[in-house]
Amino acid sequence: DGGITQSPKYLFRKEGQNVTLSCEQNLNHDAMYWYRQDPGQGLRLIYYSQIVNDFQKGDIAEGYSVSREKKESFPLTVTSAQKNPTAFYLCASSIGQGLRQPQHFGDGTRLSIL
Amino acid sequence: GESVGLHLPTLSVQEGDNSIINCAYSNSASDYFIWYKQESGKGPQFIIDIRSNMDKRQGQRVTVLLNKTVKHLSLQIAATQPGDSAVYFCAENIGGTYKYIFGTGTRLKVLA
């Protein structure tokens, strides 16, 4: 079955530590996204990528970094510069920009501070 | 664990009744709209979408209505079932760009 796989489901970060969240898709989608979900707020865009080896900052990119070396993979690193990392992180993909197609989401990674 | 808002508006309906969930969107330039369902601890699941050249679109047990005059979107669920209990939120997209704006959501509780 095609879909988006995020891992791990739960992640704990120590102070000063960088952690990386994995996102893999086998939908052959060009575009991939990372969102942060906090209680009482809509999803907020961290980074997005329209094509391999290219990515753009979203609304809340500070303290995060990404890479897009392969079409199917879009890992997110939460750096020590992100002072409030506790949240539910969602990865999404879509066929491509400009096609008015829905985004498909993974089942998220919950990040907490130790 | 809870992954969405603890203080979302809640709609409680009896099993078998119809549900109507509303959403006000923000940008008059938005021309594509999506409804998602999110269960606790899971990612959002696509339900139905609609483009701005339509007023209504029907799926299996769900209907989306779009009123561009007042920038309002609604999701109707027919014969609501216990499995429909979740948080529902809308998303708007502007001209097929990368930018999707997500609502905060409504929690639907189905009473047996």
Boltz contact constraints between the chains, C-beta under 6 A:
constraints:
  - contact:
      token1: [A, 39]
      token2: [B, 5]
      max_distance: 6.0
  - contact:
      token1: [A, 39]
      token2: [B, 6]
      max_distance: 6.0
  - contact:
      token1: [A, 40]
      token2: [B, 5]
      max_distance: 6.0
  - contact:
      token1: [A, 40]
      token2: [B, 7]
      max_distance: 6.0
  - contact:
      token1: [A, 42]
      token2: [B, 102]
      max_distance: 6.0
  - contact:
      token1: [A, 42]
      token2: [B, 103]
      max_distance: 6.0
  - contact:
      token1: [A, 42]
      token2: [B, 104]
      max_distance: 6.0
  - contact:
      token1: [A, 43]
      token2: [B, 102]
      max_distance: 6.0
  - contact:
      token1: [A, 48]
      token2: [B, 98]
      max_distance: 6.0
  - contact:
      token1: [A, 88]
      token2: [B, 3]
      max_distance: 6.0
  - contact:
      token1: [A, 90]
      token2: [B, 43]
      max_distance: 6.0
  - contact:
      token1: [A, 97]
      token2: [B, 98]
      max_distance: 6.0
  - contact:
      token1: [A, 98]
      token2: [B, 96]
      max_distance: 6.0
  - contact:
      token1: [A, 100]
      token2: [B, 32]
      max_distance: 6.0
  - contact:
      token1: [A, 100]
      token2: [B, 96]
      max_distance: 6.0
  - contact:
      token1: [A, 102]
      token2: [B, 34]
      max_distance: 6.0
  - contact:
      token1: [A, 102]
      token2: [B, 46]
      max_distance: 6.0
  - contact:
      token1: [A, 102]
      token2: [B, 49]
      max_distance: 6.0
  - contact:
      token1: [A, 105]
      token2: [B, 43]
      max_distance: 6.0
  - contact:
      token1: [A, 105]
      token2: [B, 44]
      max_distance: 6.0
  - contact:
      token1: [A, 106]
      token2: [B, 43]
      max_distance: 6.0
  - contact:
      token1: [A, 107]
      token2: [B, 42]
      max_distance: 6.0
  - contact:
      token1: [A, 107]
      token2: [B, 43]
      max_distance: 6.0
  - contact:
      token1: [A, 108]
      token2: [B, 43]
      max_distance: 6.0
